[in-house]
């Protein structure tokens, strides 16, 4: 696969524009948006600061909801992704050492699985492979957007673009109908546009690691809540699990600073003995937890998606899945508008995307915040209430099913992309 866009820009039907849509950020969300626009009739460019190989090489892994699977099926890449991911068919939710455990089953969703765990490289590589076959999509990478200027008809982006063999960064100007910011939580495009955010940093950080347990995980995911924060165990491969250990910042940093043997000793105390002896695979990662929502998702000629628009606590694995739904939703809005001869960058059109996604994202962000604050709490009345809530959820099937559908991203209005042809 080519690692930078060094080929000549293909001719575009609209003579005054180089592209219809410029997506700044070629990660999973930005690439999902480009792939979802494949039948739209719009010309698309992706501007990514890293080479494609560098972007793929990240060590993260994600919980993938059924809603995201449906979107990847519609795009036409799920059949390539599925053999490379692990599934879980049960989730066990518990509160520290409480005997009450809520067991969510795939049958509660009338499905064979509840969700999946996928490595970053698998998802992005398959998206890149797919986009290589999409004639209407071009890449500029590595490339940096230096300035973006908006006007009534479109936007002009000034780039510095790696020319390839010479290693020189060349200035480049692109004229587009609209810009999509998919460039992460510290979005340069969002900041340049003057769109503010609101939210707060949590008192917690997350330690992420991959382990190899002695016993098979039986395709069960665990979410255990402790006073210091949630502790998740996800099946990541046939013989591996991914853990996300949330703790106050100093405690989390101390866990990362331990040597492997000491870390495994601490992990055994938290993890339990249900899978036998544990061993560490690869490096540990640390990232702070943060709640953020952009004050608006759109303005004329600009839309925000994924982490550029919102960020939430990692409990429940909502983050990337919300971004994937953003991408598919925006693709549907733009496709329908273009088919009806509307100006895709107009505020009138883009507000449809904002109205569709912002409220749904607020619900999910609010859910993760309440869940974390309620369970990361040692106040006795709150402890009693939450444990009663777990008992009720386990013994009232409609409530359990509704909760599972919400966590799996099956609530609210879903995008209806055309299936791959």
Secondary structure, DSSP 8 states (H G I E B T S, - for coil): --SS--S-----SSTT-SEEEEEE--SHHHHHHHHHTTTSS--EEEEESS-HHHHHT---EEEEEHHHHHHHHHHT-HHHHGGGSEEESEEEEEETT-S-EEEEEGGGGTSS-SEEEEEHHHHHHHHHHHHHT-TTEEEEESEEEEEEEE-SS-EEEEEEEE-STT--EEEEEEEEEEEEE-S-TT-HHHHHTT--EEEEEEEEEEEEEEEEESS--TTEEEEEEETTEEEEEEEEETTEEEEEEEEEHHHHHHHHHS-HHHHHHHHHHHH-STT-SEEEEEEEEEEEEEEEEES-SEETTEEE-GGGTEE--STTS-HHHHHHHHHHHHHHHHHHHHHTT--TTSHHHHHHHHHHHHHHHHHHHHHHHHHHHHHS---HHHHHHHHHHHHHHHH-HHHHHHHHHHHTT-SS---------
